[in-house]
Amino acid sequence: MANAGSDQAELQALLARLGDDDRRTLLAFARFLAAHGGAPGASERVVLPRPESETVVQAVKRLNASYPGLERRKLVARVGVLLSSHMVDGRDAASVIDELEALYLAAYSEAGGE
């Protein structure tokens, strides 16, 4: 995998070989990518699909990864109650996972998400 220094050197070498119009086009494209491209921001959700057979603990891990910007400490008490209802009280995993998904989506919406 190339590092930033070698990437920058390669870009500079390529830029030197381009004509004025192509340099302007490349610069416009780079500006576009910087403004709109790339990986989702830290607070954006990245919806990970729910596997067919998923445990409640796996669901919590998936939802934490799907909503990286959420403050987990604000969810820990409610998630704990749901985990307990499954592990101690024997509540059905699918219904607990449904409720976990709703909890995370609501928390995301309250935090200013979609």
Secondary structure, DSSP 8 states (H G I E B T S, - for coil): ---HHHHHHHHHHHHHHS-HHHHHHHHHHHHHHHHH-SS--TTS-------SS--HHHHHHHHHHH-TTS-HHHHHHHHHHHHHHHHTT---HHHHHHHHHHHHHHHHHHTT--
